[in-house]
């Protein structure tokens, strides 16, 4: 590839990838948590259960704790973890002479079994992140229709399962917690609509992508600038209502909003000076995005009480709606529209990219004969992996109509963090196994940064609820069963026993 990218280009690429939809959607469940009526091990973060065990108590808490206004600290922690992992990612990507996902170059460096685990994990990560984003899209679409003056029945605009129930802006109950008769139709339809687009083929020009990025950044800056005038300092007390457990849980949930930073590391092959430019690009991306995200967190928690955004799939827009009802809030009416448009644009581009990525992972695994051949078939007219794209679309669309944003975010983040742990371990293993192999970029300070990356990723994973870990391990066990009883025997490297 041509060596054309410098630190400025890399930073612009990274900001465009990181400034996505998560900051408009997942920030609510990160701030407010996922509270429950009774203390139970299933909804309690692993770190609380471990601390409780050390003190000879159950350690169970009433649901996943929210970070509250201290989410600003969570965002700093996440940026540090991403910086460590991003450097590891860059080294592994630079060792392979082709561009590709973590699955592609893990297959070439660490072997088939680890590649299968990462590929199976990426399917989980892409699917659940898009489920949460599509739920957020639906919430923002409802807000846009409400702004226009077209209110619709909440039965077909909210998930069928609501762990916290559903309230209106005045706090009155619309639905009690639990299952109800309904389905999130907008979340379902947006995934299917974009699946049709992907099957037919789409090429995003750099100019179109840049416009989308500018719209998203403008929406964030508008919210921060106009929201500053409506901050109530009393909302910052208590600053960290759930202590470090809440800060850690908040970081664990907000983590997937940052994962676009890996676009910087995977572009190391096209850098003029990768040893210098890749670290600059990663750190500059994380610095700019962290400042923007902290700005949103500080303004949001200052405008409305932190508990009011728990379980809200459109916390930024709904905060503007609440404040618009107060004296002097009328000036936010048009700001609300601008933020809505920015958020919707961000979510559409995010769902599109991640659905494309998920189908391509299935395609690559099928091409390596680890999944059935039908997943790597290319449509004769559109030249896209149509079957893989449709399966990915249906498997994301249906759950998006059923469940809430918090559950999806938890599963997406544990998958992402686990993949990053394997990437960081991969750097250490390959340093020992193939020390003389060419590396376009090398992580500085020997094994220190990869080890710190592993430890910090595990720390963030410990902030997720125990039930999320259980579901994740069940998913991995299913994946290993599929591999050993099906995929391994189909692999081109399989040698049957005589």
C-alpha positions in Angstrom: 0.0 0.0 0.0 1.1 3.6 -0.5 2.7 5.3 2.4 0.6 8.4 2.5 -0.8 8.9 6.0 0.7 11.2 8.6 -0.3 11.9 12.2 -2.9 14.5 11.2 -4.6 12.1 8.8 -4.5 9.3 11.3 -6.0 11.4 14.0 -8.8 12.6 11.7 -9.5 8.9 10.8 -9.6 7.9 14.4 -11.9 10.8 15.5 -14.3 9.9 12.7 -14.5 6.3 13.9 -14.7 7.0 17.6 -17.3 9.8 17.4 -20.2 7.5 16.8 -23.5 6.9 18.3 -22.6 5.5 21.7 -22.1 8.8 23.3 -25.7 9.7 22.5 -27.1 6.4 23.7 -25.1 4.3 26.1 -24.0 7.3 28.2 -27.4 7.1 30.0 -27.0 3.6 31.2 -23.4 4.3 32.1 -24.4 7.3 34.3 -27.6 5.9 35.8 -26.7 2.2 35.9 -29.1 -0.6 35.7 -30.7 -0.6 39.2 -32.8 -3.4 40.5 -35.3 -3.6 43.4 -33.4 -6.3 45.3 -29.7 -7.2 45.7 -28.9 -10.2 43.5 -25.6 -11.8 42.4 -26.7 -11.9 38.7 -26.9 -8.1 38.3 -23.9 -7.3 40.6 -20.6 -6.5 39.1 -17.9 -9.2 39.5 -15.7 -6.8 41.4 -18.3 -6.3 44.1 -18.8 -10.0 44.4 -15.0 -10.5 44.8 -14.7 -7.8 47.4 -17.6 -9.2 49.2 -16.1 -12.7 49.2 -12.8 -11.3 50.6 -14.8 -9.7 53.4 -16.9 -12.8 54.0 -20.1 -11.2 52.7 -22.2 -11.9 49.6 -21.1 -8.7 47.9 -24.3 -8.6 45.9 -25.8 -5.2 45.1 -29.1 -4.1 43.7 -28.2 -4.1 40.0 -25.3 -2.6 38.1 -24.3 0.7 39.8 -24.2 3.9 37.8 -21.1 6.2 37.7 -23.2 9.3 38.2 -21.4 12.6 37.5 -18.1 10.6 38.1 -18.5 9.2 34.6 -15.9 11.8 33.6 -13.4 9.7 35.6 -14.7 6.5 33.9 -14.0 8.1 30.5 -10.4 8.9 31.4 -9.9 5.3 32.6 -11.3 4.0 29.3 -9.0 6.3 27.3 -6.0 4.9 29.1 -7.0 1.3 28.5 -7.6 2.1 24.8 -4.2 3.8 24.5 -2.5 0.7 25.9 -4.5 -1.8 23.8 -4.3 0.4 20.7 -0.5 0.2 20.7 -0.7 -3.6 21.0 -3.2 -3.7 18.2 -0.9 -1.6 16.0 2.0 -4.0 16.3 -0.1 -7.1 15.5 -1.7 -5.4 12.5 1.7 -4.2 11.2 3.1 -7.8 11.1 0.6 -8.9 8.5 1.0 -7.8 4.9 -2.7 -7.5 4.3 -5.3 -5.2 5.9 -8.1 -6.9 7.8 -9.9 -7.5 11.1 -8.5 -9.0 14.3 -9.7 -12.4 13.0 -7.7 -12.2 9.8 -4.3 -11.4 11.2 -4.8 -13.5 14.3 -5.3 -16.4 12.0 -2.0 -15.7 10.4 -0.1 -15.2 13.6 -1.6 -17.2 16.5 -3.2 -20.1 14.7 -6.7 -21.3 13.9 -8.1 -22.0 17.3 -7.4 -18.5 18.7 -8.6 -17.0 15.4 -11.8 -18.9 15.8 -12.3 -17.7 19.3 -11.7 -14.1 18.2 -14.0 -14.5 15.2 -16.7 -16.0 17.3 -16.2 -13.2 19.8 -16.3 -10.5 17.0 -19.7 -11.9 15.9 -21.0 -11.3 19.5 -19.3 -7.8 19.7 -20.7 -6.5 16.4 -24.1 -8.0 16.9 -24.8 -6.6 20.4 -23.2 -3.2 19.7 -25.6 -2.8 16.8 -28.5 -4.0 18.8 -27.9 -1.3 21.4 -27.3 1.3 18.7 -30.5 0.4 16.9 -32.5 0.7 20.1 -30.9 4.1 20.5 -31.8 5.0 17.0 -35.4 4.1 17.7 -35.5 6.3 20.8 -34.1 9.3 18.8 -36.6 8.7 16.0 -39.4 8.8 18.5 -38.0 12.0 19.8 -37.8 13.5 16.3 -41.5 12.5 15.6 -42.5 14.1 18.9 -40.6 17.3 18.0 -42.5 17.4 14.7 -45.7 16.8 16.5 -46.5 13.2 15.6 -46.8 11.2 18.8 -47.1 7.4 18.4 -48.2 4.6 20.7 -45.3 3.5 23.0 -46.4 -0.1 22.5 -44.6 -0.2 19.2 -41.8 2.1 20.0 -40.2 0.5 23.1 -38.6 -2.9 23.8 -40.9 -5.8 24.8 -38.7 -6.2 27.9 -38.2 -3.2 30.1 -36.2 -3.9 33.3 -36.9 -0.4 34.7 -40.3 0.1 33.2 -41.2 3.1 31.1 -41.9 6.7 32.3 -42.9 9.9 30.5 -41.0 13.1 30.9 -43.0 14.0 34.1 -42.0 10.6 35.6 -45.4 9.0 35.3 -45.4 5.2 34.6 -46.4 4.1 31.2 -45.3 0.5 31.6 -44.2 -1.4 34.7 -40.9 -3.3 34.7 -40.7 -6.6 32.9 -42.3 -7.9 29.8 -45.2 -6.1 28.1 -47.2 -6.5 24.8 -45.2 -4.6 22.3 -42.2 -4.5 20.0 -39.6 -1.9 19.1 -40.5 -1.6 15.4 -38.2 1.3 14.5 -35.1 -0.6 15.8 -36.2 -3.7 13.9 -36.8 -1.8 10.6 -33.6 0.3 10.6 -31.5 -2.8 10.8 -33.4 -4.6 8.0 -33.4 -1.4 5.8 -29.6 -1.1 6.1 -29.2 -4.8 5.5 -31.0 -4.3 2.1 -28.6 -1.5 1.4 -25.6 -3.6 2.2 -26.8 -6.6 0.1 -27.1 -4.3 -2.9 -23.7 -2.8 -2.2 -22.6 0.6 -0.9 -19.5 2.6 -1.4 -19.0 5.5 1.1 -16.9 8.2 -0.4 -14.4 10.0 1.9 -16.3 13.2 1.4 -19.6 11.7 2.6 -17.9 10.2 5.6 -16.2 13.5 6.5 -19.6 15.3 6.3 -21.1 12.7 8.7 -18.2 13.2 11.1 -18.6 16.9 11.0 -22.3 16.6 11.7 -21.7 14.4 14.7 -19.1 16.6 16.2 -21.2 19.7 15.6 -24.1 18.0 17.5 -21.8 17.3 20.5 -20.4 20.8 20.5 -23.9 22.4 20.3 -25.2 20.3 23.2 -22.2 21.2 25.4 -22.2 24.9 24.4 -26.0 25.5 25.0 -26.3 23.1 27.9 -23.7 25.0 30.0 -26.3 27.7 30.7 -28.7 25.1 32.3 -26.3 23.4 34.6 -27.5 23.1 38.3 -24.5 22.6 40.6 -26.6 20.6 43.0 -26.9 17.8 40.5 -23.2 17.1 40.9 -23.8 16.1 44.5 -22.9 13.3 45.3 -20.2 13.3 42.6 -19.5 9.6 42.8 -22.7 8.1 44.3 -21.6 4.5 44.0 -17.9 5.0 44.6 -15.2 3.3 42.6 -17.6 0.4 41.8 -19.8 2.8 39.9 -16.8 4.5 38.2 -15.6 1.1 37.0 -19.0 -0.1 35.9 -19.5 3.1 34.0 -16.2 2.7 32.2 -17.1 -0.9 31.4 -20.4 0.1 29.8 -19.1 3.2 27.9 -16.1 1.3 26.5 -17.5 0.2 23.2 -18.1 3.9 22.2 -14.3 4.1 21.9 -13.6 1.0 19.8 -13.3 2.9 16.6 -9.8 3.9 17.6 -8.5 0.6 16.2 -9.0 2.1 12.7 -5.8 4.0 13.5 -3.8 0.9 14.4 -5.0 -1.1 11.3 -3.8 1.8 9.0 -0.2 1.4 10.2 0.7 -0.2 6.9 -0.1 3.0 5.1 1.9 5.4 7.4 4.9 7.2 6.2 6.6 6.7 9.6 4.5 4.1 11.6 6.8 4.0 14.6 6.2 7.7 15.2 2.8 8.4 13.5 0.8 5.5 15.0 1.3 6.4 18.7 0.6 10.0 17.9 -2.5 9.2 15.9 -3.9 6.9 18.7 -3.1 9.2 21.6 -4.3 12.4 19.8 -7.6 10.6 18.8 -8.2 9.4 22.4 -7.3 12.9 23.8 -9.7 14.8 21.5 -12.6 12.3 21.9 -12.1 12.0 25.6 -12.4 15.8 26.0 -15.6 15.8 23.9 -17.1 12.9 25.8 -16.2 14.4 29.2 -17.9 17.6 28.0 -21.1 15.7 27.3 -21.0 13.8 30.6 -20.3 17.0 32.7 -23.1 19.0 31.0 -25.6 16.1 31.0 -25.2 15.3 34.7 -25.3 19.0 35.5 -28.6 19.6 33.5 -30.6 16.7 35.0 -30.3 14.4 38.1 -28.1 11.5 37.3 -30.7 8.9 38.2 -33.2 10.3 35.6 -31.1 9.0 32.7 -31.0 5.4 33.9 -32.2 3.0 31.1 -32.7 6.0 28.7 -31.7 5.1 25.1 -31.8 8.9 24.2 -30.5 10.6 27.3 -29.0 13.7 25.7 -32.1 14.5 23.7 -34.5 13.8 26.5 -32.4 16.0 28.9 -32.9 18.8 26.4 -36.6 18.1 26.3 -36.9 18.2 30.1 -34.9 21.5 30.3 -37.0 23.0 27.5 -40.0 22.7 29.7 -38.4 24.9 32.4 -38.3 28.8 32.4 -35.9 30.0 29.7 -35.6 26.6 28.2 -37.4 27.5 24.9 -34.1 28.5 23.3 -33.1 24.8 23.4 -36.0 23.9 21.0 -33.9 24.1 17.8 -30.8 22.8 19.6 -32.8 19.7 20.3 -33.5 19.2 16.6 -29.8 19.7 15.6 -28.7 17.2 18.2 -31.4 14.7 17.0 -30.2 15.0 13.4 -26.5 14.6 14.5 -27.3 11.6 16.6 -29.4 9.9 13.9 -26.7 10.5 11.3 -24.1 9.0 13.6 -26.2 5.9 14.4 -27.1 5.2 10.8 -23.4 5.3 9.8 -22.4 3.2 12.8 -25.0 0.5 12.2 -24.0 0.4 8.5 -20.3 0.0 9.2 -20.7 -2.6 12.0 -23.3 -4.7 10.0 -20.9 -4.6 7.1 -18.0 -5.7 9.4 -20.0 -8.5 11.0 -21.0 -10.0 7.6 -17.4 -9.8 6.4 -16.2 -11.7 9.5 -18.7 -14.4 8.7 -17.5 -14.3 5.1 -13.8 -14.7 6.1 -14.5 -17.5 8.5 -16.5 -19.3 5.8 -13.8 -18.8 3.2 -11.4 -20.5 5.7 -13.9 -23.3 5.9 -14.7 -22.7 9.6 -18.3 -21.9 8.8 -20.6 -23.4 6.1 -19.7 -22.4 2.5 -23.0 -20.6 2.0 -21.7 -17.7 4.2 -19.0 -17.0 1.7 -21.2 -17.1 -1.4 -21.2 -13.8 -3.4 -24.4 -12.5 -4.9 -24.0 -12.9 -8.7 -25.4 -9.4 -9.5 -24.4 -7.2 -6.5 -21.1 -9.0 -5.7 -21.7 -8.9 -1.9 -21.9 -11.8 0.6 -25.7 -11.6 0.5 -26.5 -14.7 2.7 -24.1 -13.7 5.5 -25.4 -10.1 5.4 -29.1 -11.2 5.6 -28.4 -13.7 8.5 -26.5 -11.0 10.4 -29.3 -8.5 9.8 -32.1 -10.8 11.0 -30.1 -11.9 14.0 -29.6 -8.3 15.1 -33.1 -6.9 14.1 -35.3 -9.3 16.1 -33.5 -9.0 19.5 -33.4 -5.2 18.9 -37.1 -5.1 19.1 -37.3 -7.1 22.3 -34.6 -5.9 24.8 -33.3 -2.7 26.4 -30.1 -0.8 25.6 -28.3 -1.7 28.9 -28.3 -5.5 28.4 -27.0 -5.1 24.8 -24.2 -2.7 25.9 -23.0 -5.1 28.6 -22.7 -8.0 26.2 -21.0 -5.9 23.5 -18.4 -4.6 25.9 -17.4 -7.9 27.4 -16.9 -9.3 23.9 -14.7 -6.3 22.9 -12.6 -6.4 26.1 -12.0 -10.1 25.7 -10.8 -9.6 22.1 -8.5 -6.9 23.3 -7.1 -9.2 26.0 -6.3 -11.8 23.3 -4.7 -9.2 21.0 -2.4 -8.0 23.9 -1.5 -11.6 24.8 -0.7 -12.2 21.1 1.9 -9.5 21.1 3.7 -11.1 24.1 3.5 -14.6 22.6 4.9 -13.4 19.2 7.7 -11.4 20.8 8.8 -14.7 22.3 8.0 -17.0 19.4 9.1 -14.8 16.5 11.4 -12.1 17.8 13.1 -11.4 14.5 9.9 -11.1 12.4 9.5 -7.8 10.7 7.2 -5.3 12.5 6.2 -2.0 10.9 5.4 -0.8 14.4 6.7 -2.1 17.7 5.1 -1.4 21.1 7.7 0.5 23.3 8.9 -0.6 26.7 9.0 -4.4 26.0 6.2 -6.5 27.5 5.2 -3.8 30.0 2.4 -2.2 27.9 0.9 -5.4 26.7 0.8 -6.7 30.3 -0.8 -3.5 31.5 -3.3 -3.7 28.7 -4.4 -7.2 29.7 -4.7 -6.2 33.4 -6.7 -3.0 32.7 -9.0 -4.8 30.2 -9.7 -7.5 32.9 -10.3 -4.8 35.4 -13.0 -3.2 33.2 -14.5 -6.7 32.5 -14.8 -7.0 36.3 -17.1 -4.0 36.3 -19.7 -5.9 34.3 -22.5 -7.8 36.0 -22.0 -11.5 36.8 -24.9 -12.6 34.5 -23.1 -11.0 31.6 -20.0 -13.1 32.3 -22.2 -16.2 32.5 -23.9 -15.4 29.1 -20.4 -14.7 27.6 -18.9 -18.0 28.8 -22.0 -19.9 27.5 -21.4 -18.2 24.1 -17.7 -19.2 24.1 -18.6 -22.8 25.1 -21.1 -23.0 22.2 -18.4 -21.6 19.9 -15.8 -24.2 21.0 -18.4 -27.0 20.6 -19.0 -25.8 17.0 -15.3 -25.6 16.3 -14.3 -29.0 17.6 -17.2 -31.0 16.3 -17.7 -29.1 12.9 -15.3 -26.4 11.9 -12.0 -28.1 12.8 -12.8 -31.1 10.6 -13.6 -28.8 7.6 -10.5 -26.7 8.0 -7.9 -26.9 5.2 -5.3 -27.7 7.9 -7.2 -30.6 9.3 -5.4 -34.0 9.2 -7.6 -36.9 10.0 -6.2 -39.6 12.3 -5.2 -42.9 10.7 
